[in-house]
């Protein structure tokens, strides 16, 4: 769910909000559960930081 929300925000041009969401989710995972976010979520975060064009929706 978090992955999809972050990706949707990013694709809508709301990169800052997507990155803030990752920070919030990471804090919850670490603080309440004692774990780091999963690999997919961490990779998405890094791709957003790099402004990876592969994250943009492709037209059919």
mmCIF file as Biopython writes it, N, C-alpha, C and O atoms, coordinates in Angstrom:
data_model
#
loop_
_atom_site.group_PDB
_atom_site.id
_atom_site.type_symbol
_atom_site.label_atom_id
_atom_site.label_alt_id
_atom_site.label_comp_id
_atom_site.label_asym_id
_atom_site.label_entity_id
_atom_site.label_seq_id
_atom_site.pdbx_PDB_ins_code
_atom_site.Cartn_x
_atom_site.Cartn_y
_atom_site.Cartn_z
_atom_site.occupancy
_atom_site.B_iso_or_equiv
_atom_site.auth_seq_id
_atom_site.auth_asym_id
_atom_site.pdbx_PDB_model_num
ATOM 1   N N  . UNK A ? 1  ? 0.811  -1.178 0.000   1.0 0.0 1  A 1 
ATOM 2   C CA . UNK A ? 1  ? 0.000  0.000  0.000   1.0 0.0 1  A 1 
ATOM 3   C C  . UNK A ? 1  ? 0.868  1.261  0.000   1.0 0.0 1  A 1 
ATOM 4   O O  . UNK A ? 1  ? 0.617  2.188  -0.771  1.0 0.0 1  A 1 
ATOM 5   N N  . UNK A ? 2  ? 1.875  1.296  0.853   1.0 0.0 2  A 1 
ATOM 6   C CA . UNK A ? 2  ? 2.744  2.482  0.923   1.0 0.0 2  A 1 
ATOM 7   C C  . UNK A ? 2  ? 3.474  2.692  -0.393  1.0 0.0 2  A 1 
ATOM 8   O O  . UNK A ? 2  ? 3.626  3.826  -0.848  1.0 0.0 2  A 1 
ATOM 9   N N  . UNK A ? 3  ? 3.924  1.615  -0.999  1.0 0.0 3  A 1 
ATOM 10  C CA . UNK A ? 3  ? 4.632  1.690  -2.275  1.0 0.0 3  A 1 
ATOM 11  C C  . UNK A ? 3  ? 3.746  2.357  -3.326  1.0 0.0 3  A 1 
ATOM 12  O O  . UNK A ? 3  ? 4.179  3.276  -4.022  1.0 0.0 3  A 1 
ATOM 13  N N  . UNK A ? 4  ? 2.517  1.891  -3.435  1.0 0.0 4  A 1 
ATOM 14  C CA . UNK A ? 4  ? 1.595  2.419  -4.440  1.0 0.0 4  A 1 
ATOM 15  C C  . UNK A ? 4  ? 1.284  3.890  -4.188  1.0 0.0 4  A 1 
ATOM 16  O O  . UNK A ? 4  ? 1.211  4.678  -5.132  1.0 0.0 4  A 1 
ATOM 17  N N  . UNK A ? 5  ? 1.103  4.263  -2.940  1.0 0.0 5  A 1 
ATOM 18  C CA . UNK A ? 5  ? 0.807  5.655  -2.606  1.0 0.0 5  A 1 
ATOM 19  C C  . UNK A ? 5  ? 2.001  6.549  -2.926  1.0 0.0 5  A 1 
ATOM 20  O O  . UNK A ? 5  ? 1.833  7.622  -3.506  1.0 0.0 5  A 1 
ATOM 21  N N  . UNK A ? 6  ? 3.190  6.122  -2.558  1.0 0.0 6  A 1 
ATOM 22  C CA . UNK A ? 6  ? 4.390  6.906  -2.870  1.0 0.0 6  A 1 
ATOM 23  C C  . UNK A ? 6  ? 4.560  7.066  -4.372  1.0 0.0 6  A 1 
ATOM 24  O O  . UNK A ? 6  ? 4.870  8.158  -4.850  1.0 0.0 6  A 1 
ATOM 25  N N  . UNK A ? 7  ? 4.363  5.999  -5.109  1.0 0.0 7  A 1 
ATOM 26  C CA . UNK A ? 7  ? 4.519  6.045  -6.556  1.0 0.0 7  A 1 
ATOM 27  C C  . UNK A ? 7  ? 3.472  6.964  -7.190  1.0 0.0 7  A 1 
ATOM 28  O O  . UNK A ? 7  ? 3.789  7.724  -8.106  1.0 0.0 7  A 1 
ATOM 29  N N  . UNK A ? 8  ? 2.242  6.899  -6.712  1.0 0.0 8  A 1 
ATOM 30  C CA . UNK A ? 8  ? 1.183  7.760  -7.244  1.0 0.0 8  A 1 
ATOM 31  C C  . UNK A ? 8  ? 1.505  9.230  -6.983  1.0 0.0 8  A 1 
ATOM 32  O O  . UNK A ? 8  ? 1.342  10.070 -7.868  1.0 0.0 8  A 1 
ATOM 33  N N  . UNK A ? 9  ? 1.955  9.536  -5.787  1.0 0.0 9  A 1 
ATOM 34  C CA . UNK A ? 9  ? 2.333  10.915 -5.471  1.0 0.0 9  A 1 
ATOM 35  C C  . UNK A ? 9  ? 3.456  11.387 -6.388  1.0 0.0 9  A 1 
ATOM 36  O O  . UNK A ? 9  ? 3.416  12.496 -6.920  1.0 0.0 9  A 1 
ATOM 37  N N  . UNK A ? 10 ? 4.442  10.543 -6.560  1.0 0.0 10 A 1 
ATOM 38  C CA . UNK A ? 10 ? 5.587  10.884 -7.408  1.0 0.0 10 A 1 
ATOM 39  C C  . UNK A ? 10 ? 5.139  11.147 -8.848  1.0 0.0 10 A 1 
ATOM 40  O O  . UNK A ? 10 ? 5.556  12.127 -9.465  1.0 0.0 10 A 1 
ATOM 41  N N  . UNK A ? 11 ? 4.308  10.286 -9.362  1.0 0.0 11 A 1 
ATOM 42  C CA . UNK A ? 11 ? 3.844  10.415 -10.746 1.0 0.0 11 A 1 
ATOM 43  C C  . UNK A ? 11 ? 2.941  11.632 -10.940 1.0 0.0 11 A 1 
ATOM 44  O O  . UNK A ? 11 ? 2.800  12.121 -12.061 1.0 0.0 11 A 1 
ATOM 45  N N  . UNK A ? 12 ? 2.334  12.120 -9.875  1.0 0.0 12 A 1 
ATOM 46  C CA . UNK A ? 12 ? 1.493  13.313 -9.950  1.0 0.0 12 A 1 
ATOM 47  C C  . UNK A ? 12 ? 2.306  14.594 -9.769  1.0 0.0 12 A 1 
ATOM 48  O O  . UNK A ? 12 ? 1.749  15.690 -9.701  1.0 0.0 12 A 1 
ATOM 49  N N  . UNK A ? 13 ? 3.613  14.446 -9.693  1.0 0.0 13 A 1 
ATOM 50  C CA . UNK A ? 13 ? 4.468  15.609 -9.526  1.0 0.0 13 A 1 
ATOM 51  C C  . UNK A ? 13 ? 4.612  16.066 -8.085  1.0 0.0 13 A 1 
ATOM 52  O O  . UNK A ? 13 ? 5.034  17.191 -7.821  1.0 0.0 13 A 1 
ATOM 53  N N  . UNK A ? 14 ? 4.260  15.194 -7.162  1.0 0.0 14 A 1 
ATOM 54  C CA . UNK A ? 14 ? 4.331  15.535 -5.736  1.0 0.0 14 A 1 
ATOM 55  C C  . UNK A ? 14 ? 5.476  14.766 -5.077  1.0 0.0 14 A 1 
ATOM 56  O O  . UNK A ? 14 ? 5.286  14.055 -4.091  1.0 0.0 14 A 1 
ATOM 57  N N  . UNK A ? 15 ? 6.667  14.929 -5.650  1.0 0.0 15 A 1 
ATOM 58  C CA . UNK A ? 15 ? 7.867  14.206 -5.212  1.0 0.0 15 A 1 
ATOM 59  C C  . UNK A ? 15 ? 8.166  14.456 -3.732  1.0 0.0 15 A 1 
ATOM 60  O O  . UNK A ? 15 ? 8.466  13.525 -2.984  1.0 0.0 15 A 1 
ATOM 61  N N  . UNK A ? 16 ? 8.081  15.714 -3.326  1.0 0.0 16 A 1 
ATOM 62  C CA . UNK A ? 16 ? 8.353  16.050 -1.927  1.0 0.0 16 A 1 
ATOM 63  C C  . UNK A ? 16 ? 7.452  15.313 -0.959  1.0 0.0 16 A 1 
ATOM 64  O O  . UNK A ? 16 ? 7.904  14.819 0.074   1.0 0.0 16 A 1 
ATOM 65  N N  . UNK A ? 17 ? 6.181  15.241 -1.296  1.0 0.0 17 A 1 
ATOM 66  C CA . UNK A ? 17 ? 5.233  14.531 -0.434  1.0 0.0 17 A 1 
ATOM 67  C C  . UNK A ? 17 ? 5.519  13.036 -0.411  1.0 0.0 17 A 1 
ATOM 68  O O  . UNK A ? 17 ? 5.381  12.388 0.626   1.0 0.0 17 A 1 
ATOM 69  N N  . UNK A ? 18 ? 5.914  12.497 -1.546  1.0 0.0 18 A 1 
ATOM 70  C CA . UNK A ? 18 ? 6.251  11.072 -1.605  1.0 0.0 18 A 1 
ATOM 71  C C  . UNK A ? 18 ? 7.459  10.780 -0.717  1.0 0.0 18 A 1 
ATOM 72  O O  . UNK A ? 18 ? 7.481  9.776  -0.006  1.0 0.0 18 A 1 
ATOM 73  N N  . UNK A ? 19 ? 8.456  11.652 -0.759  1.0 0.0 19 A 1 
ATOM 74  C CA . UNK A ? 19 ? 9.649  11.459 0.071   1.0 0.0 19 A 1 
ATOM 75  C C  . UNK A ? 19 ? 9.335  11.658 1.548   1.0 0.0 19 A 1 
ATOM 76  O O  . UNK A ? 19 ? 9.881  10.954 2.398   1.0 0.0 19 A 1 
ATOM 77  N N  . UNK A ? 20 ? 8.464  12.607 1.858   1.0 0.0 20 A 1 
ATOM 78  C CA . UNK A ? 20 ? 8.041  12.795 3.256   1.0 0.0 20 A 1 
ATOM 79  C C  . UNK A ? 20 ? 7.297  11.569 3.770   1.0 0.0 20 A 1 
ATOM 80  O O  . UNK A ? 20 ? 7.466  11.165 4.920   1.0 0.0 20 A 1 
ATOM 81  N N  . UNK A ? 21 ? 6.480  10.987 2.912   1.0 0.0 21 A 1 
ATOM 82  C CA . UNK A ? 21 ? 5.737  9.782  3.290   1.0 0.0 21 A 1 
ATOM 83  C C  . UNK A ? 21 ? 6.707  8.650  3.624   1.0 0.0 21 A 1 
ATOM 84  O O  . UNK A ? 21 ? 6.509  7.924  4.598   1.0 0.0 21 A 1 
ATOM 85  N N  . UNK A ? 22 ? 7.753  8.504  2.815   1.0 0.0 22 A 1 
ATOM 86  C CA . UNK A ? 22 ? 8.744  7.463  3.104   1.0 0.0 22 A 1 
ATOM 87  C C  . UNK A ? 22 ? 9.373  7.690  4.478   1.0 0.0 22 A 1 
ATOM 88  O O  . UNK A ? 22 ? 9.541  6.746  5.250   1.0 0.0 22 A 1 
ATOM 89  N N  . UNK A ? 23 ? 9.718  8.938  4.778   1.0 0.0 23 A 1 
ATOM 90  C CA . UNK A ? 23 ? 10.321 9.247  6.077   1.0 0.0 23 A 1 
ATOM 91  C C  . UNK A ? 23 ? 9.363  8.903  7.218   1.0 0.0 23 A 1 
ATOM 92  O O  . UNK A ? 23 ? 9.775  8.359  8.243   1.0 0.0 23 A 1 
ATOM 93  N N  . UNK A ? 24 ? 8.095  9.222  7.031   1.0 0.0 24 A 1 
ATOM 94  C CA . UNK A ? 24 ? 7.092  8.920  8.051   1.0 0.0 24 A 1 
ATOM 95  C C  . UNK A ? 24 ? 6.922  7.409  8.236   1.0 0.0 24 A 1 
ATOM 96  O O  . UNK A ? 24 ? 6.907  6.909  9.361   1.0 0.0 24 A 1 
ATOM 97  N N  . UNK A ? 25 ? 6.797  6.701  7.133   1.0 0.0 25 A 1 
ATOM 98  C CA . UNK A ? 25 ? 6.612  5.248  7.183   1.0 0.0 25 A 1 
ATOM 99  C C  . UNK A ? 25 ? 7.843  4.574  7.792   1.0 0.0 25 A 1 
ATOM 100 O O  . UNK A ? 25 ? 7.718  3.658  8.605   1.0 0.0 25 A 1 
ATOM 101 N N  . UNK A ? 26 ? 9.019  5.028  7.398   1.0 0.0 26 A 1 
ATOM 102 C CA . UNK A ? 26 ? 10.253 4.465  7.956   1.0 0.0 26 A 1 
ATOM 103 C C  . UNK A ? 26 ? 10.296 4.637  9.469   1.0 0.0 26 A 1 
ATOM 104 O O  . UNK A ? 26 ? 10.679 3.726  10.203  1.0 0.0 26 A 1 
ATOM 105 N N  . UNK A ? 27 ? 9.893  5.828  9.922   1.0 0.0 27 A 1 
ATOM 106 C CA . UNK A ? 27 ? 9.870  6.084  11.359  1.0 0.0 27 A 1 
ATOM 107 C C  . UNK A ? 27 ? 8.910  5.168  12.097  1.0 0.0 27 A 1 
ATOM 108 O O  . UNK A ? 27 ? 9.214  4.681  13.185  1.0 0.0 27 A 1 
ATOM 109 N N  . UNK A ? 28 ? 7.763  4.940  11.504  1.0 0.0 28 A 1 
ATOM 110 C CA . UNK A ? 28 ? 6.772  4.038  12.115  1.0 0.0 28 A 1 
ATOM 111 C C  . UNK A ? 28 ? 7.321  2.616  12.168  1.0 0.0 28 A 1 
ATOM 112 O O  . UNK A ? 28 ? 7.259  1.954  13.204  1.0 0.0 28 A 1 
ATOM 113 N N  . UNK A ? 29 ? 7.858  2.154  11.043  1.0 0.0 29 A 1 
ATOM 114 C CA . UNK A ? 29 ? 8.405  0.795  11.004  1.0 0.0 29 A 1 
ATOM 115 C C  . UNK A ? 29 ? 9.492  0.606  12.055  1.0 0.0 29 A 1 
ATOM 116 O O  . UNK A ? 29 ? 9.495  -0.383 12.788  1.0 0.0 29 A 1 
ATOM 117 N N  . UNK A ? 30 ? 10.405 1.553  12.121  1.0 0.0 30 A 1 
ATOM 118 C CA . UNK A ? 30 ? 11.536 1.425  13.045  1.0 0.0 30 A 1 
ATOM 119 C C  . UNK A ? 30 ? 11.102 1.617  14.498  1.0 0.0 30 A 1 
ATOM 120 O O  . UNK A ? 30 ? 11.500 0.860  15.383  1.0 0.0 30 A 1 
ATOM 121 N N  . UNK A ? 31 ? 10.283 2.640  14.727  1.0 0.0 31 A 1 
ATOM 122 C CA . UNK A ? 31 ? 9.882  2.963  16.092  1.0 0.0 31 A 1 
ATOM 123 C C  . UNK A ? 31 ? 8.919  1.972  16.706  1.0 0.0 31 A 1 
ATOM 124 O O  . UNK A ? 31 ? 9.093  1.563  17.854  1.0 0.0 31 A 1 
ATOM 125 N N  . UNK A ? 32 ? 7.910  1.584  15.956  1.0 0.0 32 A 1 
ATOM 126 C CA . UNK A ? 32 ? 6.863  0.726  16.507  1.0 0.0 32 A 1 
ATOM 127 C C  . UNK A ? 32 ? 7.101  -0.759 16.275  1.0 0.0 32 A 1 
ATOM 128 O O  . UNK A ? 32 ? 6.699  -1.595 17.084  1.0 0.0 32 A 1 
ATOM 129 N N  . UNK A ? 33 ? 7.760  -1.082 15.162  1.0 0.0 33 A 1 
ATOM 130 C CA . UNK A ? 33 ? 7.942  -2.490 14.834  1.0 0.0 33 A 1 
ATOM 131 C C  . UNK A ? 33 ? 9.382  -2.969 14.984  1.0 0.0 33 A 1 
ATOM 132 O O  . UNK A ? 33 ? 9.643  -4.170 15.058  1.0 0.0 33 A 1 
ATOM 133 N N  . UNK A ? 34 ? 10.318 -2.014 15.030  1.0 0.0 34 A 1 
ATOM 134 C CA . UNK A ? 34 ? 11.725 -2.379 15.171  1.0 0.0 34 A 1 
ATOM 135 C C  . UNK A ? 34 ? 12.334 -2.976 13.913  1.0 0.0 34 A 1 
ATOM 136 O O  . UNK A ? 34 ? 13.303 -3.730 13.990  1.0 0.0 34 A 1 
ATOM 137 N N  . UNK A ? 35 ? 11.767 -2.641 12.745  1.0 0.0 35 A 1 
ATOM 138 C CA . UNK A ? 35 ? 12.286 -3.160 11.480  1.0 0.0 35 A 1 
ATOM 139 C C  . UNK A ? 35 ? 12.454 -2.011 10.490  1.0 0.0 35 A 1 
ATOM 140 O O  . UNK A ? 35 ? 11.855 -0.947 10.649  1.0 0.0 35 A 1 
ATOM 141 N N  . UNK A ? 36 ? 13.268 -2.236 9.478   1.0 0.0 36 A 1 
ATOM 142 C CA . UNK A ? 36 ? 13.422 -1.284 8.389   1.0 0.0 36 A 1 
ATOM 143 C C  . UNK A ? 36 ? 12.372 -1.569 7.320   1.0 0.0 36 A 1 
ATOM 144 O O  . UNK A ? 36 ? 11.851 -2.682 7.244   1.0 0.0 36 A 1 
ATOM 145 N N  . UNK A ? 37 ? 12.058 -0.572 6.496   1.0 0.0 37 A 1 
ATOM 146 C CA . UNK A ? 37 ? 11.150 -0.830 5.379   1.0 0.0 37 A 1 
ATOM 147 C C  . UNK A ? 37 ? 11.709 -1.932 4.479   1.0 0.0 37 A 1 
ATOM 148 O O  . UNK A ? 37 ? 12.918 -2.162 4.450   1.0 0.0 37 A 1 
ATOM 149 N N  . UNK A ? 38 ? 10.838 -2.600 3.756   1.0 0.0 38 A 1 
ATOM 150 C CA . UNK A ? 38 ? 11.245 -3.688 2.871   1.0 0.0 38 A 1 
ATOM 151 C C  . UNK A ? 38 ? 12.081 -3.205 1.701   1.0 0.0 38 A 1 
ATOM 152 O O  . UNK A ? 38 ? 12.176 -2.007 1.435   1.0 0.0 38 A 1 
ATOM 153 N N  . UNK A ? 39 ? 12.675 -4.143 1.020   1.0 0.0 39 A 1 
ATOM 154 C CA . UNK A ? 39 ? 13.559 -3.860 -0.107  1.0 0.0 39 A 1 
ATOM 155 C C  . UNK A ? 39 ? 12.868 -3.048 -1.189  1.0 0.0 39 A 1 
ATOM 156 O O  . UNK A ? 39 ? 13.448 -2.086 -1.692  1.0 0.0 39 A 1 
ATOM 157 N N  . UNK A ? 40 ? 11.658 -3.406 -1.558  1.0 0.0 40 A 1 
ATOM 158 C CA . UNK A ? 40 ? 10.948 -2.691 -2.623  1.0 0.0 40 A 1 
ATOM 159 C C  . UNK A ? 40 ? 10.732 -1.226 -2.262  1.0 0.0 40 A 1 
ATOM 160 O O  . UNK A ? 40 ? 10.924 -0.344 -3.098  1.0 0.0 40 A 1 
ATOM 161 N N  . UNK A ? 41 ? 10.338 -0.969 -1.039  1.0 0.0 41 A 1 
ATOM 162 C CA . UNK A ? 41 ? 10.096 0.403  -0.615  1.0 0.0 41 A 1 
ATOM 163 C C  . UNK A ? 41 ? 11.397 1.195  -0.570  1.0 0.0 41 A 1 
ATOM 164 O O  . UNK A ? 41 ? 11.419 2.366  -0.949  1.0 0.0 41 A 1 
ATOM 165 N N  . UNK A ? 42 ? 12.473 0.578  -0.116  1.0 0.0 42 A 1 
ATOM 166 C CA . UNK A ? 42 ? 13.777 1.262  -0.086  1.0 0.0 42 A 1 
ATOM 167 C C  . UNK A ? 42 ? 14.267 1.557  -1.495  1.0 0.0 42 A 1 
ATOM 168 O O  . UNK A ? 42 ? 14.817 2.630  -1.745  1.0 0.0 42 A 1 
ATOM 169 N N  . UNK A ? 43 ? 14.076 0.623  -2.417  1.0 0.0 43 A 1 
ATOM 170 C CA . UNK A ? 43 ? 14.486 0.851  -3.813  1.0 0.0 43 A 1 
ATOM 171 C C  . UNK A ? 43 ? 13.682 1.976  -4.450  1.0 0.0 43 A 1 
ATOM 172 O O  . UNK A ? 43 ? 14.230 2.797  -5.185  1.0 0.0 43 A 1 
ATOM 173 N N  . UNK A ? 44 ? 12.393 2.011  -4.170  1.0 0.0 44 A 1 
ATOM 174 C CA . UNK A ? 44 ? 11.555 3.088  -4.691  1.0 0.0 44 A 1 
ATOM 175 C C  . UNK A ? 44 ? 12.040 4.433  -4.160  1.0 0.0 44 A 1 
ATOM 176 O O  . UNK A ? 44 ? 12.141 5.403  -4.910  1.0 0.0 44 A 1 
ATOM 177 N N  . UNK A ? 45 ? 12.336 4.484  -2.885  1.0 0.0 45 A 1 
ATOM 178 C CA . UNK A ? 45 ? 12.835 5.715  -2.272  1.0 0.0 45 A 1 
ATOM 179 C C  . UNK A ? 45 ? 14.120 6.181  -2.954  1.0 0.0 45 A 1 
ATOM 180 O O  . UNK A ? 45 ? 14.254 7.357  -3.290  1.0 0.0 45 A 1 
ATOM 181 N N  . UNK A ? 46 ? 15.049 5.275  -3.154  1.0 0.0 46 A 1 
ATOM 182 C CA . UNK A ? 46 ? 16.301 5.637  -3.816  1.0 0.0 46 A 1 
ATOM 183 C C  . UNK A ? 46 ? 16.065 6.096  -5.257  1.0 0.0 46 A 1 
ATOM 184 O O  . UNK A ? 46 ? 16.700 7.044  -5.718  1.0 0.0 46 A 1 
ATOM 185 N N  . UNK A ? 47 ? 15.168 5.436  -5.957  1.0 0.0 47 A 1 
ATOM 186 C CA . UNK A ? 47 ? 14.861 5.831  -7.336  1.0 0.0 47 A 1 
ATOM 187 C C  . UNK A ? 47 ? 14.260 7.238  -7.363  1.0 0.0 47 A 1 
ATOM 188 O O  . UNK A ? 47 ? 14.551 8.022  -8.266  1.0 0.0 47 A 1 
ATOM 189 N N  . UNK A ? 48 ? 13.431 7.551  -6.384  1.0 0.0 48 A 1 
ATOM 190 C CA . UNK A ? 48 ? 12.857 8.893  -6.303  1.0 0.0 48 A 1 
ATOM 191 C C  . UNK A ? 48 ? 13.926 9.937  -6.020  1.0 0.0 48 A 1 
ATOM 192 O O  . UNK A ? 48 ? 13.904 11.031 -6.582  1.0 0.0 48 A 1 
ATOM 193 N N  . UNK A ? 49 ? 14.851 9.593  -5.152  1.0 0.0 49 A 1 
ATOM 194 C CA . UNK A ? 49 ? 15.943 10.521 -4.846  1.0 0.0 49 A 1 
ATOM 195 C C  . UNK A ? 49 ? 16.791 10.793 -6.079  1.0 0.0 49 A 1 
ATOM 196 O O  . UNK A ? 49 ? 17.313 11.894 -6.252  1.0 0.0 49 A 1 
ATOM 197 N N  . UNK A ? 50 ? 16.925 9.792  -6.931  1.0 0.0 50 A 1 
ATOM 198 C CA . UNK A ? 50 ? 17.714 9.916  -8.165  1.0 0.0 50 A 1 
ATOM 199 C C  . UNK A ? 50 ? 16.909 10.512 -9.323  1.0 0.0 50 A 1 
ATOM 200 O O  . UNK A ? 50 ? 17.449 10.747 -10.404 1.0 0.0 50 A 1 
ATOM 201 N N  . UNK A ? 51 ? 15.619 10.754 -9.089  1.0 0.0 51 A 1 
ATOM 202 C CA . UNK A ? 51 ? 14.706 11.220 -10.137 1.0 0.0 51 A 1 
ATOM 203 C C  . UNK A ? 51 ? 14.759 10.267 -11.333 1.0 0.0 51 A 1 
ATOM 204 O O  . UNK A ? 51 ? 14.900 10.686 -12.481 1.0 0.0 51 A 1 
ATOM 205 N N  . UNK A ? 52 ? 14.645 9.002  -11.033 1.0 0.0 52 A 1 
ATOM 206 C CA . UNK A ? 52 ? 14.711 7.935  -12.030 1.0 0.0 52 A 1 
ATOM 207 C C  . UNK A ? 52 ? 13.502 8.007  -12.959 1.0 0.0 52 A 1 
ATOM 208 O O  . UNK A ? 52 ? 12.363 7.876  -12.512 1.0 0.0 52 A 1 
ATOM 209 N N  . UNK A ? 53 ? 13.750 8.213  -14.245 1.0 0.0 53 A 1 
ATOM 210 C CA . UNK A ? 53 ? 12.664 8.356  -15.219 1.0 0.0 53 A 1 
ATOM 211 C C  . UNK A ? 53 ? 11.856 7.075  -15.406 1.0 0.0 53 A 1 
ATOM 212 O O  . UNK A ? 53 ? 10.734 7.125  -15.910 1.0 0.0 53 A 1 
ATOM 213 N N  . UNK A ? 54 ? 12.397 5.953  -15.015 1.0 0.0 54 A 1 
ATOM 214 C CA . UNK A ? 54 ? 11.658 4.686  -15.156 1.0 0.0 54 A 1 
ATOM 215 C C  . UNK A ? 54 ? 10.428 4.649  -14.252 1.0 0.0 54 A 1 
ATOM 216 O O  . UNK A ? 54 ? 9.548  3.811  -14.449 1.0 0.0 54 A 1 
ATOM 217 N N  . UNK A ? 55 ? 10.352 5.535  -13.272 1.0 0.0 55 A 1 
ATOM 218 C CA . UNK A ? 55 ? 9.200  5.567  -12.374 1.0 0.0 55 A 1 
ATOM 219 C C  . UNK A ? 55 ? 7.983  6.217  -13.006 1.0 0.0 55 A 1 
ATOM 220 O O  . UNK A ? 55 ? 6.859  6.032  -12.538 1.0 0.0 55 A 1 
ATOM 221 N N  . UNK A ? 56 ? 8.204  6.972  -14.062 1.0 0.0 56 A 1 
ATOM 222 C CA . UNK A ? 56 ? 7.083  7.657  -14.702 1.0 0.0 56 A 1 
ATOM 223 C C  . UNK A ? 56 ? 6.227  6.656  -15.469 1.0 0.0 56 A 1 
ATOM 224 O O  . UNK A ? 56 ? 6.737  5.702  -16.056 1.0 0.0 56 A 1 
ATOM 225 N N  . UNK A ? 57 ? 4.945  6.885  -15.455 1.0 0.0 57 A 1 
ATOM 226 C CA . UNK A ? 57 ? 4.010  5.984  -16.165 1.0 0.0 57 A 1 
ATOM 227 C C  . UNK A ? 57 ? 4.297  6.018  -17.659 1.0 0.0 57 A 1 
ATOM 228 O O  . UNK A ? 57 ? 4.566  7.076  -18.228 1.0 0.0 57 A 1 
ATOM 229 N N  . UNK A ? 58 ? 4.236  4.878  -18.270 1.0 0.0 58 A 1 
ATOM 230 C CA . UNK A ? 58 ? 4.456  4.774  -19.706 1.0 0.0 58 A 1 
ATOM 231 C C  . UNK A ? 58 ? 3.099  4.682  -20.391 1.0 0.0 58 A 1 
ATOM 232 O O  . UNK A ? 58 ? 2.174  4.046  -19.886 1.0 0.0 58 A 1 
ATOM 233 N N  . UNK A ? 59 ? 2.998  5.317  -21.530 1.0 0.0 59 A 1 
ATOM 234 C CA . UNK A ? 59 ? 1.745  5.233  -22.286 1.0 0.0 59 A 1 
ATOM 235 C C  . UNK A ? 59 ? 1.736  3.954  -23.117 1.0 0.0 59 A 1 
ATOM 236 O O  . UNK A ? 59 ? 2.783  3.465  -23.540 1.0 0.0 59 A 1 
ATOM 237 N N  . UNK A ? 60 ? 0.549  3.428  -23.341 1.0 0.0 60 A 1 
ATOM 238 C CA . UNK A ? 60 ? 0.425  2.153  -24.071 1.0 0.0 60 A 1 
ATOM 239 C C  . UNK A ? 60 ? 0.581  2.307  -25.551 1.0 0.0 60 A 1 
ATOM 240 O O  . UNK A ? 60 ? 0.501  1.323  -26.287 1.0 0.0 60 A 1 
#
